[in-house]
Amino acid sequence: MSCSLAAPLQGPVSLSLPFTSQSAGEVRRALVSWLRHHGSPESVIDDARLVATELVANAIRHADPLRNATLLVRWRQEGGDLVLTVADGGGATAPTLRVVTNESESGRGLAIVEALAVRWHVERSNQVHAVHVHLRMDGSGQPSLDDAL
């Protein structure tokens, strides 16, 4: 059973969510509402929804939960950028881009992030790994997924 999150529409958002794949849907719904409130075009909303889904899926698949069995998803406006962060308890390796072939069944998540983001980086500490992604909120200068893949 899913419950809808009531994320604030003003200011930064911070969501502590269960470490399950269902959390990706909750993030998508809250993020879309926030971006629409801020007047972002649908193309930016689609890109942000895809990036958020990839980051949450990668956390669930490749990392451990935070100490309280959750993952943390945050976003805020920084100048003209949406800064989206997903934090988890870290995994055996750091998130890195992989070279994949057309026959590969996985490994495209960070390539999608790389294609859509203005920039992104990973921050690692002993107990928390966070991926930070910057997307243009108005779509200006935004890379295109079609052009990159």
N, C-alpha and C positions, 0 to 999 in steps of 0.2 A: 504494500500500500504506500502510495506516495503522498507526501504533504507538500503544499506549495510554500516556498520561502517568501517572507515579506522583507525583501532587501530594501534599504533606503534608496530613494531616487536622487537625493542630493548628497554631495560629498563622497568620500571613499566608502567602499563596501568591503567587508571582511566576513567570510562565511566559513565556519567550522562545520565540516560535513562528515557523515559516515564514510569510511574507507571502502566504498562499494561503487560499482559501475553505475548504479542508479543516481548517484550524486551528479553525474555529468548532465543529466536532464534538468535537475534543479538549478545547476549553474547556468545552463543555457536559458532557461525561462527568466531567471532573475537578471542576467546580463542583457538580454534582448529588451526587457522592460526599461532598464536603466539607460541603455543606448538610445532607445526611441524617445525617452524623456529628454535626453540631451540633444536630440535633433540629428542624430547620425543617419546618413543615407543607408538604404537597405543593403547595398553592396558591402558596406563596412560592417553592418550587423551580421550579414552572412559570414564574412571572414572571421569576425570575432567569435561567433558561435562555433565555427569549425576549429579554430585555434584552441578555444576553451575545451572543446570535446577531446581533441588530441592530447592536450596536456593532462587532463584528468585521466584519460584512458592510459596514457603512459605511466602516470604515477601508480595507478592500480595494478598495472601489468608488471612493472619493472622495479617498484620500490616497496618499502615497508611503510606502514602508517606512522603517524606521529605517535608520541608516547600515550596519548589519550585515545588511540585507535581511530583517529580522524585524518583528514587532509584539510589544508587551509587554502582557500581560494580568495584572492583579493583583487580588486581593481579600483582604479582612480583615474581622474583626468590630470595630466601633467602637460601644461601648455596645450598644444593641439593633439596630443597623443592620449590614447587609452593605454594605460600600463596594467597588464594582466599578469598576476603571479599565482602559481600553484606550488604549494610547499608540502612536502611529505617527509617521511623519516629516512629517506635515502635508500639507495640500493647498493649492490656490489660494485657498480660502475657509475660514472657520471653520464648524464644524457649527452649523446654525441650524434652528429649526422652520420648516417650509414650510406654506403653505396649499395644500391639495389638494382636488380634487373627487372625486366618486364615479367619474368616468371616468379619473382619473389612474392611471397604471400604476406610479408609484413616488412616493417622497417621504413615506412614512408612518413610517419608522423612528424618527425622533426624536419623533414624536407618540406612538408606542407607549411610548417611554422616558418621556416627559413624563407619560403617563397612569398608569404603574406606579410611578414613582419618588416617594419622599418629597421628594427634591430632586436636581438634577444641575447640573453646570457644566463648562465647558471651560477648560482651562489651556493657554496657548500660549506657547512660547518660539521661538527662531529655528529650532531643529532638531527639536523634539518637540511634538506636540499630544496632549493627554490629555483624555479624557472621563471624568469621575468621576460615578458614580451611587450614590445611597443608597437602599436598599430595607430595609424592616422585616423582620428575620429571623424574627419570630414571627407576622407577618401583621397585627398590631394597627395600626390606623390606616392600613393599606395602601390606596392608591387602587385602584379596580377598573377594569380595561380595558373591561368592558362598559358601565360608567357613563360613561366618558370619551369613547368613540367613537360 
